């Protein structure tokens, strides 16, 4: 049980750090990408949209793994 939980926590932490970096980088560098303004234009202009999506997905997978390990009835100690 502990290795799965540790893996989920590390995956969540790495996803959070990378998605936060991509978000902050896009916000700090405003961009107009072919008439697209705002956050989406900044993500497209700084080319951080795909890494942001991948890191957010990794963070969600890590959270799901943590919840699965913590609350699944087969994983409870007897």
C-alpha positions in Angstrom: 0.0 0.0 0.0 2.7 2.5 0.9 4.6 2.3 -2.5 1.4 3.0 -4.4 0.6 5.9 -2.2 4.1 7.3 -2.5 4.0 7.0 -6.3 0.7 8.8 -6.3 2.0 11.6 -4.1 5.1 12.0 -6.2 3.1 12.1 -9.4 0.8 14.7 -8.0 3.7 16.8 -6.8 5.5 16.7 -10.1 2.3 17.5 -12.0 1.5 20.4 -9.7 5.0 21.9 -10.0 5.1 21.6 -13.8 1.5 22.8 -14.4 2.2 25.7 -12.0 5.3 26.6 -13.9 3.5 26.5 -17.3 0.6 28.6 -15.9 2.8 31.3 -14.3 5.1 31.5 -17.4 2.0 32.0 -19.7 0.5 34.6 -17.4 3.8 36.5 -17.1 4.2 36.7 -20.9 1.1 38.1 -22.5 0.7 37.1 -26.1 -1.5 37.7 -29.1 -1.5 34.5 -31.1 -3.2 35.1 -34.5 -5.9 37.2 -32.8 -6.3 34.9 -29.8 -5.9 36.9 -26.6 -6.0 36.0 -23.0 -4.7 32.9 -21.3 -5.2 30.6 -24.3 -3.3 33.0 -26.5 -0.5 33.1 -23.9 -0.4 29.3 -23.7 -0.3 29.1 -27.5 2.3 31.9 -28.0 4.7 30.6 -25.3 4.1 27.0 -26.5 3.2 25.7 -23.0 -0.3 24.5 -23.8 0.7 20.8 -24.4 3.0 20.6 -21.4 0.3 22.2 -19.3 -2.3 19.7 -20.4 0.1 16.7 -19.8 1.2 17.9 -16.4 -2.4 18.6 -15.3 -3.4 15.1 -16.5 -0.4 13.6 -14.6 -1.5 15.5 -11.5 -5.1 14.2 -11.8 -3.8 10.6 -12.3 -1.7 11.0 -9.2 -4.7 12.3 -7.2 -6.9 9.4 -8.4 -4.2 6.9 -7.4 -3.9 8.4 -4.0 -7.7 8.3 -3.4 -7.9 4.8 -4.8 -5.2 3.6 -2.4 -6.6 5.5 0.6 -10.3 4.6 0.2 -10.6 1.3 -1.7 -12.0 -1.4 0.5 -9.6 -4.1 -0.6 -6.7 -1.9 0.6 -7.9 -1.5 4.2 -5.8 -3.2 6.8 -7.5 -6.1 8.5 
